[in-house]
Amino acid sequence: MSVSPSPANIRDELLREMSHYRPSVSPLGPSSSSESTKNNIQQLSFDVLQKILLHVIPPSSLINLHTITASKRSSPYKQNIRTKKRLQLVCKDWYLASQPLLYEDVLLWDLSHLHLFNRTIDTFPGTQRLLVKRITLSRFTFGVDGAKHARMKLLELCPNVSSLTLLPAWTITPSPMLSLAQLRMPHLTELQLGEHMDFEVEDLAKLSYSIETLQIEFSKPDMTSGKVYWPRLHALVLGSPNTALPGCDWVMPNLQSLTLASCNLSTWDQLYLFIEKHGQRLVYLSITGTDDVWSHMQRILDVTVELKHLALQAPFKGVPVALSHQSVKWIDIWVSCYMECFDKEWSSGLPALQRLRQLDRALLTTRASYRLPEILHPGTVESDCRFVYSGVDIFQEGDYVGRNDLPYVDQFDSEEEEDSEIDEAESEPKSDDSDSDPPWGEDEDYSSDEYATSTYTASGNYDEEYEDDVDG
């Protein structure tokens, strides 16, 4: 059995690839004082620089889901891609540190993009494929001739994938799974299956022993029936009105997080029996999509003795029913506008309560959607903070979490020709006598055709065609 290289080994291999680009002359020059000055200069380590660059890129969970497939060049997702590509052009150290940022989270929504990405990582040295950790396949990577083989090849080329999201478009016929029995995905811990998937629960059971987070939005109510053992599953998300609760044959001994978003509930007794069986160790519980949950919530709280974090939809009449629980510390409520109806009497039965937040329902358009309360955890996020990136402006003021409206910016559309020239300049091989030197110095090794070509292949070719095809 082959063992996938560790992140440290991947870093070492990248360093070896870039070793011939390191300057042989001190940037301080041969002056007599250079030696003493160099002692005061410390190069940032690979890990530290990478953490710094992470603050430039918005977490994918906070990006507006609808902008991911938007055709506008100014969409936050595409601006995010361009930022990742340009980080590589700053200097050799940034090139190394930004490689994981560019490859670790891959989103492909067209069959041509899927083929192009496969060709890129198949022809380039092996480090890129080892950096891929999260893959999202959506839109027309399904239901097209040759798509199944291309998807299989993608997952075979990327052995370190830990998160797989399959989101076929609603306009196509139900798509079969990826022959899960034939896949070898030892590192897969997160699986998200959108609507319009068509497969048997036995296929899902092939991966059940490694999955830690599962999100399903099946369009068939009986898809979750059947016996499946989930020994490591700690987070379950049911995110569609057509999704039925798993049958009693499901075994989830370590389930700690349960999110029900518009789940198909024939009766509240059904939900109660499900939580009574699987919710003994629940720490986080989110139930949305129905405003009458408050009248049934106390019965559920009575069987979730370890619960710490609760997220609910705002009650229809605006005044929540008083609840009682000994260990609940945080409550998040999805609201359309800020409500001022929560008084001390309402929380008198919650002696451990530390924070009650209200979340703007507009945040449900983010990629994290109903899992956002868990991601922006009230126990770790400060009372007054703000997350501002390109296309992302989320704030928390006191106990209210909202989103600022962003002005529409069309500079990338109106200046499309200028942007194309910039991208072309980035990918153009530089000769030794070029008037334009690489950003990191004048060493001729940095301007070699080999590096210019490989940089374009790795970070430009697939992305640029990827964007241009959609823009067209």
C-alpha positions, -999 to 999 in steps of 0.1 A, spaced: 0 0 0 14 34 -10 16 61 16 8 97 5 35 122 13 31 144 44 28 182 41 64 185 52 75 162 24 55 182 -1 71 214 11 106 198 8 99 187 -27 87 222 -37 118 236 -22 140 213 -43 121 223 -74 127 260 -67 163 255 -54 179 266 -87 160 299 -85 176 310 -53 200 340 -58 237 333 -55 245 370 -47 236 387 -15 209 413 -22 228 437 2 258 438 -21 295 432 -13 299 461 11 319 457 43 289 463 65 267 437 48 277 408 71 266 426 102 234 438 86 225 403 74 226 391 110 197 413 117 176 400 88 155 369 94 137 352 66 101 342 74 96 305 76 75 287 51 47 280 76 46 316 90 45 332 55 17 308 45 -4 318 75 1 354 66 -11 348 30 -41 330 43 -54 364 56 -55 377 20 -79 350 8 -115 349 21 -125 315 35 -146 297 9 -173 292 35 -180 330 36 -182 336 -2 -217 342 -15 -227 309 -31 -244 326 -61 -213 344 -71 -193 312 -75 -210 304 -108 -216 340 -118 -204 349 -153 -192 384 -143 -154 388 -141 -159 409 -110 -176 381 -91 -159 376 -57 -150 340 -65 -131 350 -97 -114 379 -80 -103 354 -54 -88 332 -81 -69 361 -96 -55 371 -62 -42 336 -56 -25 336 -90 -8 370 -85 6 360 -51 29 336 -69 44 365 -89 57 385 -59 89 365 -51 102 330 -49 92 326 -12 56 337 -20 56 313 -49 62 284 -26 39 296 2 10 303 -22 10 270 -40 -13 253 -15 -36 283 -16 -40 279 -54 -45 242 -54 -60 230 -21 -96 241 -29 -106 233 -65 -141 242 -79 -149 229 -114 -184 235 -129 -179 227 -166 -167 195 -183 -141 215 -203 -126 229 -171 -125 195 -156 -106 181 -186 -82 211 -185 -75 208 -148 -69 170 -153 -44 177 -180 -27 204 -160 -20 183 -129 -13 152 -150 15 169 -170 30 191 -143 54 177 -116 36 157 -89 36 183 -62 5 201 -74 -18 170 -73 -7 163 -37 -17 198 -27 -54 193 -37 -74 188 -5 -110 199 -14 -128 193 -47 -162 207 -57 -179 194 -89 -210 212 -100 -231 222 -129 -223 204 -161 -195 181 -149 -224 157 -147 -248 143 -173 -224 147 -202 -207 120 -223 -172 113 -209 -179 131 -176 -178 100 -155 -144 90 -167 -130 125 -163 -143 127 -127 -128 93 -119 -95 104 -133 -95 136 -113 -100 117 -80 -73 92 -90 -48 121 -97 -55 137 -64 -48 111 -36 -49 136 -7 -85 148 -12 -102 151 22 -133 169 11 -156 161 -19 -187 181 -29 -210 170 -57 -235 195 -68 -251 186 -102 -273 212 -118 -311 209 -116 -315 212 -153 -300 178 -160 -312 143 -154 -302 126 -121 -265 116 -122 -250 84 -109 -223 84 -83 -186 80 -91 -184 42 -87 -175 46 -51 -166 10 -47 -137 15 -72 -124 47 -56 -94 47 -32 -98 78 -11 -82 70 23 -81 107 34 -117 116 26 -134 129 57 -160 153 43 -187 145 18 -214 168 5 -240 154 -19 -264 178 -36 -298 172 -51 -303 152 -83 -279 125 -73 -291 90 -81 -274 61 -63 -280 33 -39 -273 37 -2 -250 7 -4 -226 29 -26 -226 55 2 -217 29 27 -184 23 9 -170 55 24 -188 55 57 -159 43 78 -138 74 71 -164 102 68 -165 127 96 -188 154 81 -217 145 58 -241 168 41 -269 154 19 -297 171 -1 -312 141 -18 -342 147 -40 -356 113 -32 -372 108 2 -361 72 5 -324 77 -3 -313 75 33 -330 42 41 -308 13 46 -282 1 72 -250 22 73 -225 23 101 -207 57 106 -181 51 133 -163 85 128 -192 108 118 -195 138 141 -214 163 119 -245 156 98 -263 182 77 -296 176 60 -303 205 38 -333 200 15 -371 199 20 -369 166 1 -344 150 24 -359 125 48 -343 117 82 -321 86 80 -337 54 90 -332 37 123 -307 14 107 -281 42 106 -256 39 134 -238 72 144 -223 66 179 -201 98 178 -226 123 163 -220 157 179 -233 182 154 -267 180 137 -281 206 112 -316 203 98 -324 229 71 -359 225 57 -357 188 63 -387 166 54 -404 160 87 -437 141 85 -443 145 123 -423 160 152 -424 126 168 -402 113 140 -376 139 148 -378 133 185 -372 95 180 -343 103 157 -326 126 182 -334 103 211 -315 75 192 -286 95 178 -284 127 198 -271 116 232 -237 132 225 -250 163 205 -231 195 213 -245 216 184 -281 214 171 -296 236 143 -332 233 132 -344 258 106 -370 260 79 -400 259 103 -410 285 129 -431 261 150 -399 244 163 -401 264 195 -432 246 207 -415 213 203 -380 223 213 -382 215 251 -390 179 244 -359 176 223 -337 195 248 -347 169 275 -328 142 256 -298 162 245 -281 166 279 -247 175 265 -260 203 242 -239 235 243 -249 254 211 -284 258 197 -294 275 164 -331 281 155 -353 301 132 -370 331 147 -405 324 160 -434 335 139 -449 358 165 -416 373 174 -416 361 210 -398 328 217 -411 302 240 -391 300 272 -367 270 272 -350 251 300 -316 234 298 -287 231 322 -257 232 298 -267 253 268 -242 282 265 -249 298 232 -281 303 212 -282 317 176 -315 328 160 -319 335 123 -339 368 119 -350 390 90 -343 421 111 -330 428 146 -355 418 173 -356 434 208 -379 409 225 -354 388 244 -356 396 282 -342 379 312 -374 360 320 -371 342 287 -336 328 296 -343 321 333 -343 284 325 -309 285 309 -284 291 338 -253 284 317 -263 308 289 -234 331 279 -245 346 247 -277 349 226 -270 361 190 -292 371 161 -280 362 126 -293 380 95 -310 355 72 -291 372 43 -261 352 54 -278 320 42 -265 328 7 -230 321 18 -214 288 9 -216 277 46 -253 285 48 -269 270 78 -235 259 92 -224 295 96 -233 297 134 -210 268 139 -182 283 118 -185 318 133 -187 302 168 -201 325 195 -175 312 219 -145 322 198 -157 352 177 -153 386 194 -183 407 201 -172 435 177 -154 422 147 -156 423 109 -146 400 81 -138 421 50 -125 405 18 -132 410 -19 -169 404 -21 -173 395 16 -183 420 43 -196 402 74 -197 419 108 -206 412 144 -217 441 165 -226 430 200 -249 401 196 -259 408 160 -242 391 130 -250 407 96 -237 414 62 -231 448 47 -244 454 12 -216 456 -13 -217 481 -42 -216 466 -77 -181 471 -92 -179 467 -130 -142 477 -134 -133 441 -144 -160 440 -170 -153 475 -185 -116 469 -184 -116 433 -196 -91 440 -224 -67 456 -199 -71 426 -175 -64 402 -203 -32 421 -212 -21 418 -176 -28 380 -175 -9 376 -208 20 395 -195 21 372 -165 23 342 -186 47 355 -212 82 339 -210 109 364 -202 142 365 -220 175 374 -204 176 408 -221 140 417 -213 134 452 -201 109 439 -175 126 419 -147 108 394 -125 94 409 -93 119 391 -70 152 403 -85 175 404 -115 189 368 -112 186 354 -147 175 320 -135 142 336 -124 135 348 -159 141 315 -175 116 301 -200 112 270 -180 99 289 -149 77 312 -169 61 283 -187 56 262 -156 41 291 -137 16 297 -164 8 260 -166 3 257 -129 -16 288 -121 -27 306 -152 -36 283 -180 -64 264 -163 -78 295 -146 -77 318 -175 -94 295 -199 -117 286 -170 -127 323 -167 -128 332 -204 -151 303 -213 -176 313 -187 -174 350 -196 -181 341 -231 
